């Protein structure tokens, strides 16, 4: 074996190691498939990275079922990741056979992006007032009803310390919802909501 072969082999091993470390640190978007019709029928679009505008992929802005192969994803009502958010993760084996399954009233999806996976233990802090002030509530697991568990039905600011979370305006994981990745949310508009009402919240499932 000559020195070139050794160097090439070392470079390949280094590249693989770098890829593994990158996935461990940043997480990976994974893979998701969108279907035009219910029950995984009709025109389909496979994605393994963010898409700011589905129409650029020759896919109609009409999605009625989704299969998540890996990772977790957000579908947006408008292009460039704007408007109402819809979560597709690996809960329920990542299978959504109709748009009702992701709490949508219509089948309109214009952009999609992957959620960054954080490997720290899931943890979030909910604050009564904006700017991380007032009564504080620590959350580390799924809560189907915040009022029952913590006598809480709103949060004006949220600090995500580990994992990724989805907050729902209604109990039992129903209604409009917003995906919160690891960072500070100074007020409800930071996570895209027009008010601070929260009825339930759960961890995003990546596997």
C-alpha positions in Angstrom: 0.0 0.0 0.0 1.5 3.4 -1.0 1.3 6.6 0.9 -1.4 8.0 -1.3 -3.7 5.0 -0.5 -3.0 5.5 3.2 -3.8 9.2 3.1 -6.9 8.6 1.0 -8.1 6.0 3.5 -7.4 8.3 6.4 -9.3 11.1 4.7 -12.3 8.9 4.2 -12.2 7.8 7.9 -11.9 11.4 9.0 -14.8 12.4 6.7 -17.0 9.7 8.2 -16.0 10.7 11.7 -16.8 14.3 10.9 -20.2 13.3 9.6 -21.0 11.3 12.7 -19.9 14.1 15.0 -21.9 16.6 12.9 -25.1 14.5 13.3 -24.5 14.0 17.0 -24.1 17.8 17.5 -26.6 19.3 15.2 -29.0 16.3 14.6 -30.2 15.5 11.1 -33.3 16.5 9.3 -34.1 12.9 8.3 -36.6 12.1 5.5 -40.3 12.9 5.0 -42.8 12.2 2.2 -45.8 14.3 1.3 -48.8 13.0 -0.6 -51.4 15.0 -2.4 -54.2 12.6 -1.4 -55.3 10.9 1.7 -54.0 7.5 2.7 -50.6 8.0 1.0 -52.0 8.2 -2.5 -51.6 10.5 -5.5 -48.6 12.7 -6.3 -45.8 12.4 -3.8 -42.8 14.5 -2.8 -39.7 13.1 -0.9 -37.7 15.6 1.1 -34.5 15.2 3.0 -33.9 18.9 3.5 -35.8 22.2 4.0 -38.0 23.4 1.2 -39.0 27.1 1.2 -41.6 26.7 -1.6 -43.2 23.4 -2.5 -44.3 24.7 -5.9 -40.7 25.0 -6.9 -40.6 21.2 -6.6 -43.6 20.9 -9.0 -45.7 19.7 -6.1 -49.2 21.3 -5.5 -49.6 23.3 -2.3 -52.1 20.6 -1.3 -51.1 17.9 1.1 -53.5 15.3 2.6 -51.1 12.7 4.1 -47.6 12.4 5.3 -45.1 9.7 6.1 -42.1 10.5 8.3 -39.2 8.1 7.8 -36.9 9.8 10.2 -36.4 13.0 12.1 -39.2 15.6 12.8 -40.6 18.2 10.4 -42.8 21.3 10.3 -45.2 22.1 7.5 -46.2 25.7 7.1 -49.3 27.3 5.6 -47.3 29.8 3.6 -44.0 29.7 1.8 -40.7 30.7 3.4 -41.7 29.0 6.6 -44.5 31.5 7.5 -48.1 31.1 8.8 -49.7 28.3 10.8 -47.4 25.5 11.8 -48.0 21.7 11.6 -45.9 19.1 13.3 -44.9 15.8 11.7 -42.7 13.7 14.0 -42.2 10.0 14.8 -45.2 9.7 17.2 -47.7 7.2 15.9 -44.9 5.7 13.8 -44.7 8.9 11.8 -47.8 8.1 9.7 -50.5 10.7 9.1 -53.1 9.4 6.7 -55.1 12.6 6.6 -54.6 16.3 7.4 -56.9 16.0 10.5 -54.1 13.9 12.1 -51.9 17.0 12.3 -54.7 19.3 13.6 -55.3 21.1 10.3 -58.6 22.3 9.0 -57.4 22.6 5.4 -54.9 20.7 3.3 -52.8 23.7 2.3 -49.0 23.3 2.8 -46.5 25.7 1.1 -43.2 25.1 2.8 -41.5 22.5 5.0 -38.4 22.4 7.2 -36.7 19.9 9.5 -36.5 20.4 13.2 -33.0 20.5 14.6 -32.5 17.6 17.1 -31.0 18.5 20.5 -29.6 15.6 22.4 -29.8 17.2 25.8 -32.5 15.8 28.2 -35.9 17.4 27.4 -36.5 20.5 29.6 -38.4 23.7 29.3 -39.3 26.6 31.7 -42.6 28.4 31.4 -43.0 31.9 32.8 -46.1 33.8 33.7 -44.9 37.1 32.3 -42.9 38.2 29.2 -39.1 38.5 29.7 -38.9 35.4 31.8 -40.5 36.9 34.9 -43.3 36.0 37.2 -44.2 32.5 38.3 -41.9 29.8 36.7 -42.9 26.3 35.9 -40.4 23.6 35.0 -41.4 20.9 32.5 -39.6 17.7 31.6 -42.3 15.4 30.2 -45.5 15.5 28.2 -48.4 17.3 29.8 -51.9 16.7 28.3 -53.5 19.3 30.5 -51.5 22.2 32.0 -54.4 23.4 34.0 -54.9 20.1 35.7 -51.2 19.5 36.3 -49.9 23.0 37.1 -53.0 25.2 37.4 -51.6 26.9 34.3 -53.3 27.9 31.0 -50.9 30.5 29.7 -47.3 31.3 29.4 -46.0 34.7 28.3 -42.3 33.5 27.8 -40.7 30.2 27.5 -37.1 29.0 27.8 -36.2 25.7 26.1 -33.2 24.2 27.8 -33.2 20.8 26.1 -34.9 18.9 23.4 -37.6 20.4 21.2 -41.2 20.9 22.2 -44.6 21.6 20.8 -47.2 23.7 22.6 -50.9 23.5 21.9 -53.5 26.1 22.6 -56.0 23.4 23.7 -55.7 20.5 26.2 -55.0 16.9 24.9 -52.7 18.1 22.1 -55.3 19.8 20.0 -55.8 23.1 18.2 -53.2 25.5 16.8 -49.7 24.6 17.9 -46.2 25.9 17.8 -42.8 24.1 17.7 -40.2 25.4 20.1 -36.5 24.5 19.5 -33.7 25.1 22.0 -33.6 28.8 22.6 -35.3 31.6 24.6 -38.7 32.9 23.6 -39.1 36.3 25.2 -42.9 36.5 24.4 -45.6 34.6 22.6 -45.0 36.3 19.3 -41.5 34.8 19.3 -43.0 31.4 18.8 -45.6 32.7 16.3 -48.7 33.0 18.5 -50.9 36.0 18.9 -51.7 35.1 22.5 -50.1 33.3 25.4 -52.8 30.6 25.8 -51.3 27.1 26.3 -53.5 24.0 27.0 -51.0 21.2 26.6 -47.4 20.5 25.5 -45.3 17.6 24.6 -41.8 16.6 23.5 -41.0 16.3 19.8 -40.3 12.6 18.9 -37.3 12.1 16.6 -37.4 8.3 16.7 
